[in-house]
Amino acid sequence: MKIIKEVEKILKNAGIEEYSLEAKLIVLELSGQSLEELYINNLAPKNIDKIFETAQKRADTKKPVQYLLNCAVFMNDKYYVDENVLIPRDETELLVRECFNLLKDKKDKIDVLDIGIGSGCISCALAKKLKDYELEILGVDINTQALRVALENINNLNLTRRVILRKSDIYSKIRDIEKFDLIVSNPPYIPIKQKEFLQKEVLFEPKSALFASDSEGIEFYEKIVKGAKKYLKPEGFIALELGINQAPLVQDLLKKDFKNIKITKDLSRIDRVISARLNT
Ligand SMILES: C[S@@+](CC[C@H](N)C(=O)[O-])C[C@H]1O[C@@H](n2cnc3c(N)ncnc32)[C@H](O)[C@@H]1O
């Protein structure tokens, strides 16, 4: 299709690595037409001006295409995203799958706490995977604007009865009587000192979603693990996404109160997810 090729050319000339994928995304999203419609019916795409304008903006500013389109795909669902939330990453799918595996044999109502819910991608995808279970996920975030985005996605995916939201600084607004079968989090984990080495695209994402203030990026893991014992049901689980080289450090944090520690690698062979069960 000519227009896709033309958009590809703009992006490729600007050094955008995934130019082919992004060109399709821009054309399909902004024309509102499917590839089949564009190819088979040989339709002229709608919104041509907007398509070129967006491609040019992507080329000139390097702002991630997901922010330009206000749309990201995670586990086959579309999510509204803007610069208040992290763009959902493919690796996070591993975390959702691990959560599902930990919970799939439960017979009673399942309670989950998602710390740092952001766009809502983990909670929504997990709620969809556990669609046949009685389930309530409480998603917390320190950022009110992120909670607005999560709410929009929860509404769009018809999950309002299963995913609820609260503003909280980690556990600050969790009541003592609230207990969970699983605490899940993909916390900010990039050591702030690495900021200067990041791709320009990443710096469009909210700093509060990316950075930890300590040199190893584990301040959030420390806080989350320390409080988990108080808020987990007996034999409850914890599941956390990890940054590069953080697995041994987080494993050490978990050793005191947790057993069955499991680490899962991503496709690049990086230790990406750690999970464990509370000692009783
Ligand atoms: C790495 S993002 C993860 C977002 C989403 N869960 C995902 O996986 O795409 C981390 C999230 O934690 C939130 N956050 C940062 N500090 C927090 C805190 N002290 N308490 C609660 N949430 C926090 C950020 O606002 C951000 O939405």
The ligand as an ORCA input file, in Angstrom:
! r2SCAN-3c Opt
* xyz 0 1
  C       7.021      1.332     35.854
  S       5.443      2.141     36.025
  C       4.355      0.723     35.829
  C       3.007      1.064     35.263
  C       2.162     -0.145     34.889
  N       1.894     -0.965     36.049
  C       2.870     -0.973     33.823
  O       3.370     -2.062     34.150
  O       2.947     -0.535     32.666
  C       5.421      2.473     37.761
  C       4.166      3.143     38.302
  O       4.347      3.331     39.717
  C       3.799      4.580     40.088
  N       4.452      5.011     41.337
  C       5.645      5.641     41.502
  N       5.895      5.856     42.809
  C       4.839      5.339     43.490
  C       4.510      5.249     44.867
  N       5.329      5.751     45.810
  N       3.351      4.657     45.224
  C       2.506      4.169     44.278
  N       2.768      4.218     42.954
  C       3.913      4.790     42.558
  C       4.078      5.481     38.908
  O       3.234      6.601     38.919
  C       3.846      4.529     37.732
  O       2.515      4.584     37.298
*
